[in-house]
Amino acid sequence: MLFCEKIENWHDWGNLYQSISAFKPLIEYILKENSLPITESEHLTPGTNAVFKVGGYVVKIFAPSESGFDQTSDLRTEIYTAKRAYSLGVNTPQIVADGFVEDKYRFAYIVTKYISGIEFSKALADMSDSEKLVAAHRLRELTDKLNKPCEPFNDIDYLHDPERSKRWECYPAEFLAERAAYIDDLPSDEVVFVHGDLCGDNIMISSDGELYLIDFADALLAPVWYEHAHIAAELFDFDKILLRGYFGDYDKNQLADICLKGLLIHDFGADIVKQHICDADELHSIDELRQRILEHI
């Protein structure tokens, strides 16, 4: 047996997924099976799954179904979408191995090449305004390549999946009712491929200044404003220099509308509003949220 710890729920997984000692035998088995060199494992920025740097590679091990969240669909999504991005000329770590290990639990995994660089969120602190403009413009070039129609690769219903609305449950009842009606009235815009989680940890700037997009587990088909709203609010925190680099000489009202509808349907929208706009209990209408967004941009 390679993995000896107990996983019976999400709490168990949360206590273990960053443990090098718990995963070391499993990591070494995966590398050996794929004829990759075995060196010391190192921590990387934690996300949802167990992710470790081993030499020139990154080993990601997905949470097993016993955790309460079967990550198999995330594996399929990440493999398909990362390969698609790579084929489009979008900088993303190349997948060198993927599969499953049947052990105490059934572990899905991906091994990618490691990109040496700094996370976008950390790099911003040392950027001049002109460097911010360039970085944001370069990101727009990459997302424009990605945000194109493609074949369905998962069955996510970005509008009406009840699981994707649970984060909104802490908001006032009158706001939730208006949000539900607003979503029902949204136009049927063209859906395109979106990364879905272009936060500061999922964009790397390499030593030669290139931007790399990583972690495609939250990718889906949705209107392009789903991606744009997340970038404006979560990644940029409404920084006006970054907004101008990405959106050009934007119209504030048009950008507010993009952010409003994008955040209201985004899987992480409820959390983004709380973190970057206002507290949940301060919102009682959609118009109030739009006004708050306008004040930020």
Summary of the structure (lengths in Angstrom):
residues: 297
radius of gyration: 19.9
end to end distance: 54.3
largest distance: 59.0
contacts: 902
relative contact order: 0.12
helix: 48%
strand: 15%
